[in-house]
């Protein structure tokens, strides 16, 4: 099987759909966390998440730490918005 641009793009599209499904699931679970929390923002937890993921990024030679931190900073911000809407 030889790769073509069309096939590569279809593979990318499938990966993008998987990423969106996982983000949606993450936000659903984050919404449930409000049942157990007293405050929306836990800076220590957020810093711990970023440190863990940036460290993990080193294992994936195509992921720069700065890229991972940028993406997850936005994911964490959206997670806070979801929790705010849940009324914590």
Secondary structure, DSSP 8 states (H G I E B T S, - for coil): ----HHHHHHHHHHHHHHHHHHHHHHHHHHHHHGGG-S-S--HHHHHHHHHHHHHHHTTSTT--HHHHHHHHHHHHHHHHHHHHHTT-
